[in-house]
Amino acid sequence: MSKAQAKMNEENNTPEHIKNLANYLKNNAEEEFNRNENVCYYDFELPIKKMFGLHVKAIVKVCRYTALELNIKATNLYYLNEFDNFIEHRLFHANYGKNIKMEERTIKYYEDLLIMIFETMQNIKFNKFEGKFQSERTDNCYMCSWYVSKKASLDIPNTFECFENMEHIELTYDKCCVCFENTSTKTLCDHYLCVECNDKINIIYCECGGHGEDCEERCGYRPCPCCRKDLGKEIDDWKPAENP
């Protein structure tokens, strides 16, 4: 079999849904970038509502300068960034592919990267202790070290259990205030609350049911299980915790 025939067979074996999405991303991203030279990203939101029971938003991002990215955020969880702005809690982030010019990116280029992204989505795991999704690193894929599977991180609670009864030592993790399992994630009001339990806290409304205009001050908030402060809004007397 010639190299040309082998290449043709390889292309024909690409799943149809990958081909369709590759064409869509390539055409729409190029159109958007050509329309506005200041635009650096084209976002495509995957039709995913939950992963591992968590409310999420999963986005494939076509980047003008850095190929494709996969971003997964928790839609119910927020934290303060360095600019004191509330942003969604990021569960996973990875870059795919080499940095090549837009005009050199073929349909096959997009197809190969999308196959890797779909494989990531299939093999991804939830690390309850760190409150993050994690996956194995693959070829042509760069992940922040926080999101790569690390056996050590999963064993932290057992490895350092001996420190828990030492009064002079304060650990970077504690028991979740709801399920009492070890977690390293905190609320903005400085209480340990794992991502799973945080995501399950419902919004509380007054009698208006969330539709009134002259509501009570405490209408439409998600209360911290410990202090009842709002988990999703800024309160002046809060002492922000370290970003979860």
C-alpha positions, 0 to 999 in steps of 0.5 A: 500500500502506498503512503498516499493510500494509507493516508487516505484510509486514515482520513476515511476512518475518522468518525463522522462527528469529528469531521463535522465538528472539525469543519465547523470549528475551522470555518467559523474560527477563521471567519471570526478571526478574519472579521476582527483582528483583535479577536484571539479566541473562538469558543464552542460550548459542548452540550454538557450539563453535568460531569460526575454529578457536578454542574459544569460548562465545557468549552473547546476554545480555538486560539489564534496563537495556541491551537485548541484548548479544553476548559471545564468550569463549575457553573455553581462555584465561584472564587475571587481572583487577584483582581477581586472579581468573582470567576467560575471555579475551573475544574480542568484546562489543557492545551492541544497541538503545536502553535502553527499559523491559522492559514496552515491549519488543515481539517486533518489538524483539527480532526487529530486534536479533537480526537485527543480532546474526546479521548480526554473527556472519556478518560477524565477522572474527578479528584475529590480531595483537590476538587479538580478533574484530572487526566493523563498527559498525551502526545501533543497535549499540554496540561497544567500540572494541577490537572495531570494525574498525580498519584501523590496528590491522591494519597496526601490525606493518608500519607500525612494523617500522622500530622493531624493530631499535632497541635503545632502543625496546621495542614493545607486540608481538613474535613469537609464541613458537610461530608467530613471527607478530607478536602483542600478546597475552601469557601470564600468565608474560609470554611473547608467545603468539598466541590461535590457538597458545594455544588449541591447547595441550593439557592434560597429565595424568599416568598417571591420565588426568585421573581419579585422586584422588592425582595428581602435582602437575603433573597437568592443566595447559596448559604455556607453550611457553617456561617450562612454567608452567601457562597456566590456574592461578595460581602464586605466583612468577608475574609477571602480564603485562598483560591480553591 
